[in-house]
């Protein structure tokens, strides 16, 4: 393993102390460009790439009338 360092973006919410309530720090959201599969060198099952312009409606339009 070349590196064990990770990268993550955190969105935090800080609530300052007020009238007897302690300050609080909460994680509101997070994001990381890595998955456990990529990080550990495993290979996840990749979905087939979607070609531009190919969708259910365009494929249905290609069929002859009455072809189902």
C-alpha positions, 0 to 999 in steps of 0.5 A: 500500500503506497499510502494510508492517508484519506481525504474527506470533506466535512460540513460541521455545525458549531453551536456556541455555549449559551445560558448553561448549555455546553458548546456543540460541534456536529457533523452535518454532511460529509463527502469522500472521493474514495470507496472502500473498494478503491482504498483497499485495492478491491474491484467493485462490480462496475455498471455498464457505461451508459452511452450518450443518447441511449435511454428507454424512450429512444430505444422504444422509438427504434422498434418497428410499430407493433414490435412490442 
